Amino acid sequence: MNDELIIEIANEQSACAIQETLIREVVAEILSGEGVAGGQISVALVDDPTIHEVNRQHLNHDYPTDVISFVFDRDGTSLDGEVIASADTACATAKDLGWPAENELLLYVVHGTLHLVGYDDQTESDREEMRGREAHYLARFGMTAPWQDAEE
């Protein structure tokens, strides 16, 4: 692996508009901020049936979910991985939270990327740390998640 960072985005959904440049910038910012200098990250934006199938096949969970991440290789400051996020789930959740679906989908990409670099959310303290990192990176791009308002 090398110190070149390649971020590929596959938009395989039609539920919401995306800004590929913003997604790429956010992923690059997280990777850089968390010490990743090179590698290849793919981000797939999909619908609920697609993420449901990925969840079933790879994690034995028979339901759609918001985001799934896979680390393929990690070697020092180099990382190869994939983030798969559901635009359908983002649209439904965003409506409930009262913020744009594009922002919710970007939050899923942030969350998935944080998983790639080693953050977890299985315990309460891990979830708090993950939320803090999500808030940090969203703020770098001028966003505040709806749950942040509820916590303040």
Secondary structure, 3 states (H helix, E strand, C coil): CCCCEEEEEEECCCCCCCCHHHHHHHHHHHHHHCCCCEEEEEEEEECHHHHHHHHHHHHCCCCCCCEEEEEEEEECCEEEEEEEEEHHHHHHHHHHHCCCHHHHHHHHHHHHHHHHCCCCCCCHHHHHHHHHHHHHHHHHCCCCCHHHHHHC
